[in-house]
Amino acid sequence: MTDVQANLKLSAEQLCQKSGSNFSLSFFFLSNEKKRAMQAIYAFCRHSDDIVDQDVPGEVKQQQLGEWRIELDACYSGDPGIPMTKDLWECVSRYNIPKNYFEELILGVEMDLLQNRYHTFDDLYLYCYRVASTVGLMCIEVFEYTNAETKKYAEYLGIALQLTNILRDVGDDGAMNRIYIPLEDINKFGLDEQALLQKNYTAEFSNLAEFHAQRAEAYYRKAASSLPAQDKKSMLAAEIMGEIYHAVLQKIRANDYRVFERRTSLSKLHKLLIAFEIWAGLK
């Protein structure tokens, strides 16, 4: 039995515990009811990713994504078949989360099976929206926003987080022959695909990485300016997650973009300090 198959026997809470994600820290300040809902959303997203990232033939992944879509349909029909989607049904029915967010997320992870290069930032934006912004849009339903502008906050924050992931993981993604930095940007700085795949540190790479980081910074700013004042307190968990990822981006920049040598991360203490600083600032 593969890990993906084993996950189907787990509840949302069990899968979250198994994954040990940064998301669990942002759940700390939520009520138990909202925490369970967030675990259900995370579990759905985690399993979707795991289907695509497992070491099996592409046709097997496509088949499993098809089965996952069928299970999503069953969930929204009120007849989920596994523990994970039983938890999800409780979440989506309580908070009225639109089904299309989950459908878009599946389309996003499926893009990894269909393409491994992005020519323009517009192409990449669609991918980032599907795999990250949709998650934010699901989450703000649980957090119960009051102003529709908060949807733009969720979209922009998702883009910022995913752009941070892309820079942090450029070496690991290259090992899987995936390049998410747009080819037009790579060429603009006098590089080609092989320079990234071969993990060459050059002045050109540093300039490219700085350009990408500045784009991510712009989306962190757009997210911050899009969050209505009346929804700031209810977005506490999102703000914690955003600041943790922003701190990762800042650490990458401080380390002169040495992203090929090791995966940039924060200590648990650093993340806890960020969480409590955000919480204290919103009291």
MARSE-282026 format. One record per residue (C-alpha): chain; x, y, z. Coordinates in nm, 4 decimals, padded with zeros to 6 digits. Layout:
<recs>
REC   mol          X          Y          Z
REC     A          X          Y          Z
...
</recs>
This chain:
<recs>
REC   mol          X          Y          Z
REC     A    00.0000    00.0000    00.0000
REC     A    00.1413    00.3405   -00.0986
REC     A    00.1381    00.6425    00.1323
REC     A   -00.1338    00.7984   -00.0834
REC     A   -00.3537    00.4918   -00.0444
REC     A   -00.2833    00.4827    00.3297
REC     A   -00.3909    00.8460    00.3605
REC     A   -00.7412    00.7508    00.2476
REC     A   -00.7879    00.5675    00.5775
REC     A   -00.6920    00.8694    00.7869
REC     A   -00.9131    01.1395    00.9291
REC     A   -00.8290    01.5007    00.8483
REC     A   -00.6791    01.5463    01.1954
REC     A   -00.4613    01.2363    01.1588
REC     A   -00.3284    01.3487    00.8209
REC     A   -00.2457    01.6943    00.9609
REC     A   -00.0544    01.5359    01.2481
REC     A    00.1303    01.3084    01.0064
REC     A    00.2290    01.5957    00.7776
REC     A    00.3518    01.8316    01.0488
REC     A    00.2697    02.1373    00.8377
REC     A    00.3276    02.5033    00.9202
REC     A   -00.0487    02.5384    00.8888
REC     A   -00.1013    02.3694    01.2268
REC     A    00.0676    02.6615    01.4035
REC     A   -00.1746    02.9116    01.2518
REC     A   -00.4654    02.6993    01.3808
REC     A   -00.3565    02.7586    01.7425
REC     A   -00.5766    03.0632    01.8011
REC     A   -00.8874    02.9166    01.6356
REC     A   -01.1879    02.7667    01.8108
REC     A   -01.2051    02.3862    01.8072
REC     A   -01.4814    02.4017    01.5462
REC     A   -01.2801    02.6206    01.3112
REC     A   -00.9668    02.4175    01.3781
REC     A   -01.1451    02.1004    01.2632
REC     A   -01.2629    02.2808    00.9503
REC     A   -00.9106    02.3985    00.8719
REC     A   -00.7753    02.0506    00.9233
REC     A   -01.0313    01.9218    00.6726
REC     A   -00.9259    02.1814    00.4143
REC     A   -00.5569    02.1121    00.4718
REC     A   -00.6093    01.7356    00.4426
REC     A   -00.7896    01.7739    00.1098
REC     A   -00.5110    01.9935   -00.0275
REC     A   -00.2341    01.7716    00.1110
REC     A   -00.3841    01.4588   -00.0428
REC     A   -00.4299    01.6345   -00.3785
REC     A   -00.0595    01.7279   -00.3758
REC     A    00.0478    01.3816   -00.2680
REC     A   -00.1337    01.2187   -00.5602
REC     A    00.0695    01.4223   -00.8084
REC     A    00.4033    01.4012   -00.6256
REC     A    00.4104    01.0254   -00.5687
REC     A    00.6535    00.8055   -00.7627
REC     A    00.4096    00.6229   -00.9898
REC     A    00.3332    00.6483   -01.3649
REC     A    00.1480    00.9570   -01.4839
REC     A   -00.1552    00.7594   -01.5937
REC     A   -00.1936    00.6252   -01.2389
REC     A   -00.1861    00.9813   -01.1039
REC     A   -00.4491    01.0901   -01.3569
REC     A   -00.6694    00.7975   -01.2605
REC     A   -00.6368    00.8807   -00.8903
REC     A   -00.7160    01.2466   -00.9549
REC     A   -01.0282    01.1310   -01.1391
REC     A   -01.1262    00.9193   -00.8401
REC     A   -01.0551    01.2153   -00.6108
REC     A   -01.2894    01.4323   -00.8170
REC     A   -01.5597    01.1658   -00.7835
REC     A   -01.5068    01.1637   -00.4070
REC     A   -01.5377    01.5438   -00.4014
REC     A   -01.8689    01.5118   -00.5879
REC     A   -01.9854    01.2548   -00.3326
REC     A   -01.8803    01.4845   -00.0486
REC     A   -02.0812    01.7761   -00.1853
REC     A   -02.3772    01.5428   -00.2390
REC     A   -02.3688    01.4603    00.1316
REC     A   -02.2393    01.1057    00.0791
REC     A   -01.8616    01.1105    00.1471
REC     A   -01.6997    00.7681    00.1417
REC     A   -01.3808    00.8064    00.3485
REC     A   -01.2905    00.9634    00.6854
REC     A   -01.1097    01.2585    00.5266
REC     A   -01.4039    01.3702    00.3161
REC     A   -01.6517    01.3019    00.5941
REC     A   -01.4617    01.5676    00.7859
REC     A   -01.4638    01.7867    00.4754
REC     A   -01.8398    01.7511    00.4367
REC     A   -01.8884    01.8783    00.7913
REC     A   -01.6646    02.1740    00.7063
REC     A   -01.8130    02.2758    00.3701
REC     A   -02.1711    02.2332    00.4835
REC     A   -02.1165    02.4396    00.7990
REC     A   -01.9293    02.7229    00.6261
REC     A   -02.0851    02.7073    00.2778
REC     A   -01.7522    02.6833    00.0968
REC     A   -01.8034    02.6889   -00.2812
REC     A   -01.7169    02.3614   -00.4502
REC     A   -01.5379    02.5339   -00.7373
REC     A   -01.2482    02.6305   -00.5069
REC     A   -01.1709    02.2615   -00.4547
REC     A   -01.2205    02.1865   -00.8242
REC     A   -00.9782    02.4649   -00.9156
REC     A   -00.7214    02.3306   -00.6703
REC     A   -00.7354    01.9879   -00.8349
REC     A   -00.6890    02.1548   -01.1736
REC     A   -00.3867    02.3319   -01.0275
REC     A   -00.2076    02.0206   -00.9034
REC     A   -00.2991    01.8495   -01.2311
REC     A   -00.1036    02.1202   -01.4148
REC     A    00.2121    01.9572   -01.2746
REC     A    00.1278    01.6499   -01.4815
REC     A    00.0660    01.8484   -01.7982
REC     A    00.3464    02.1062   -01.8010
REC     A    00.6783    02.1704   -01.6319
REC     A    00.7585    02.5146   -01.7710
REC     A    00.5797    02.8531   -01.7650
REC     A    00.6612    03.1005   -02.0389
REC     A    00.5133    03.4169   -01.8868
REC     A    00.4097    03.5436   -01.5460
REC     A    00.0471    03.5409   -01.6612
REC     A    00.0843    03.1653   -01.7212
REC     A    00.2370    03.1203   -01.3771
REC     A   -00.0283    03.3380   -01.2122
REC     A   -00.2989    03.0895   -01.3114
REC     A   -00.1011    02.8061   -01.1532
REC     A   -00.0389    03.0056   -00.8341
REC     A   -00.4045    03.1052   -00.8139
REC     A   -00.5196    02.7462   -00.8469
REC     A   -00.2803    02.5849   -00.6000
REC     A   -00.2569    02.8656   -00.3421
REC     A   -00.5142    03.1433   -00.3780
REC     A   -00.7972    02.8904   -00.3814
REC     A   -00.6771    02.7625   -00.0437
REC     A   -00.6946    03.1139    00.0951
REC     A   -01.0426    03.1579   -00.0472
REC     A   -01.1535    02.8366    00.1243
REC     A   -00.9994    02.9478    00.4521
REC     A   -01.1580    03.2927    00.4688
REC     A   -01.5002    03.1265    00.4539
REC     A   -01.4089    02.9471    00.7763
REC     A   -01.2669    03.2661    00.9285
REC     A   -01.5978    03.4371    00.8391
REC     A   -01.5065    03.7615    00.6650
REC     A   -01.7613    04.0437    00.6348
REC     A   -01.6248    04.2511    00.3454
REC     A   -01.6088    04.1043   -00.0063
REC     A   -01.2738    04.2822   -00.0604
REC     A   -01.1216    04.0202    00.1688
REC     A   -01.1417    03.7803   -00.1244
REC     A   -00.8776    03.9905   -00.3022
REC     A   -00.6652    03.9710    00.0129
REC     A   -00.6881    03.5909    00.0013
REC     A   -00.6012    03.5828   -00.3685
REC     A   -00.2982    03.8115   -00.3404
REC     A   -00.1665    03.6453   -00.0252
REC     A   -00.1892    03.3084   -00.1973
REC     A    00.0164    03.4408   -00.4891
REC     A    00.2785    03.5809   -00.2492
REC     A    00.3072    03.2513   -00.0599
REC     A    00.3397    03.0475   -00.3766
REC     A    00.6028    03.2793   -00.5242
REC     A    00.7962    03.2361   -00.1986
REC     A    00.7651    02.8577   -00.2286
REC     A    00.8904    02.8697   -00.5878
REC     A    01.2067    03.0579   -00.4915
REC     A    01.2702    02.8447   -00.1822
REC     A    01.2238    02.5173   -00.3719
REC     A    01.3832    02.6057   -00.7063
REC     A    01.6541    02.3400   -00.6577
REC     A    01.4196    02.0612   -00.5482
REC     A    01.1772    02.1416   -00.8294
REC     A    01.4616    02.1400   -01.0809
REC     A    01.5543    01.7890   -00.9653
REC     A    01.2063    01.6873   -01.0840
REC     A    01.2592    01.8792   -01.4104
REC     A    01.0109    02.1447   -01.3025
REC     A    01.0873    02.5131   -01.3522
REC     A    00.8244    02.7528   -01.2228
REC     A    01.0156    03.0796   -01.2665
REC     A    00.8835    03.2101   -01.6001
REC     A    01.1104    03.1475   -01.8958
REC     A    01.0709    03.5095   -02.0066
REC     A    01.2267    03.6173   -01.6747
REC     A    01.5073    03.3608   -01.6992
REC     A    01.5949    03.4836   -02.0484
REC     A    01.5645    03.8469   -01.9430
REC     A    01.8550    03.7984   -01.7029
REC     A    02.0764    03.6191   -01.9537
REC     A    02.0143    03.2673   -01.8269
REC     A    01.8659    02.9506   -01.9702
REC     A    01.6925    02.6475   -01.8240
REC     A    02.0165    02.4542   -01.7802
REC     A    02.1593    02.7229   -01.5531
REC     A    01.8781    02.6542   -01.3058
REC     A    01.8805    02.2772   -01.3506
REC     A    02.2573    02.2678   -01.2941
REC     A    02.2225    02.4870   -00.9834
REC     A    02.4756    02.7445   -01.0934
REC     A    02.5275    03.0408   -00.8588
REC     A    02.6078    03.3405   -01.0763
REC     A    02.5479    03.7132   -01.0691
REC     A    02.2770    03.6556   -01.3282
REC     A    02.1019    03.4060   -01.1018
REC     A    02.1188    03.6455   -00.8071
REC     A    01.9642    03.9182   -01.0204
REC     A    01.6895    03.6824   -01.1362
REC     A    01.6208    03.5690   -00.7788
REC     A    01.6058    03.9305   -00.6598
REC     A    01.3586    04.0148   -00.9364
REC     A    01.1409    03.7176   -00.8363
REC     A    01.1649    03.8100   -00.4670
REC     A    01.0624    04.1681   -00.5404
REC     A    00.7578    04.0374   -00.7245
REC     A    00.6653    03.8275   -00.4203
REC     A    00.7153    04.1315   -00.1959
REC     A    00.4778    04.3277   -00.4180
REC     A    00.2056    04.0675   -00.3621
REC     A    00.2589    04.0684    00.0137
REC     A    00.2027    04.4447   -00.0029
REC     A   -00.1026    04.4056   -00.2274
REC     A   -00.2487    04.1552    00.0180
REC     A   -00.1890    04.3864    00.3133
REC     A   -00.3505    04.6819    00.1382
REC     A   -00.6505    04.4707    00.0330
REC     A   -00.7454    04.3534    00.3834
REC     A   -01.0381    04.5622    00.5119
REC     A   -00.9981    04.6915    00.8670
REC     A   -01.3154    04.5188    00.9892
REC     A   -01.1791    04.1767    00.8889
REC     A   -00.8267    04.2029    01.0301
REC     A   -00.9033    04.0254    01.3569
REC     A   -01.0887    03.7400    01.1914
REC     A   -00.7936    03.6897    00.9515
REC     A   -00.5502    03.6253    01.2392
REC     A   -00.4592    03.2731    01.1199
REC     A   -00.4042    03.3945    00.7641
REC     A   -00.1906    03.6841    00.8857
REC     A    00.0265    03.4457    01.0885
REC     A    00.0784    03.2181    00.7901
REC     A    00.1539    03.5140    00.5666
REC     A    00.4115    03.6591    00.8048
REC     A    00.5830    03.3209    00.8495
REC     A    00.6241    03.2844    00.4737
REC     A    00.7311    03.6475    00.4417
REC     A    01.0000    03.5832    00.7021
REC     A    01.1185    03.2845    00.4964
REC     A    01.1459    03.5114    00.1921
REC     A    01.3417    03.7673    00.3927
REC     A    01.5771    03.4947    00.5158
REC     A    01.6357    03.3782    00.1580
REC     A    01.7267    03.7341    00.0588
REC     A    01.9533    03.7758    00.3625
REC     A    02.1324    03.4522    00.2636
REC     A    02.2053    03.5920   -00.0845
REC     A    01.9679    03.3449   -00.2491
REC     A    02.1703    03.0330   -00.1602
REC     A    01.8607    02.8251   -00.2244
REC     A    02.0389    02.5367   -00.3973
REC     A    02.2378    02.4377   -00.0893
REC     A    01.9576    02.3826    00.1608
REC     A    01.5874    02.4427    00.2073
REC     A    01.5345    02.7704    00.3887
REC     A    01.3191    02.7339    00.6994
REC     A    01.2470    02.8993    01.0325
REC     A    01.2926    02.7478    01.3752
REC     A    00.9819    02.6543    01.5690
REC     A    01.0649    02.9277    01.8220
REC     A    01.0894    03.1891    01.5454
REC     A    00.7500    03.0846    01.4091
REC     A    00.5972    03.0937    01.7563
REC     A    00.7316    03.4441    01.8127
REC     A    00.5815    03.5570    01.4827
REC     A    00.2457    03.4047    01.5765
REC     A    00.2336    03.5754    01.9158
REC     A    00.3481    03.9092    01.7733
REC     A    00.0684    03.9021    01.5164
REC     A   -00.1834    03.7975    01.7834
REC     A   -00.0712    04.0732    02.0212
REC     A   -00.0856    04.3329    01.7453
REC     A   -00.4461    04.2471    01.6624
REC     A   -00.5772    04.2412    02.0207
</recs>
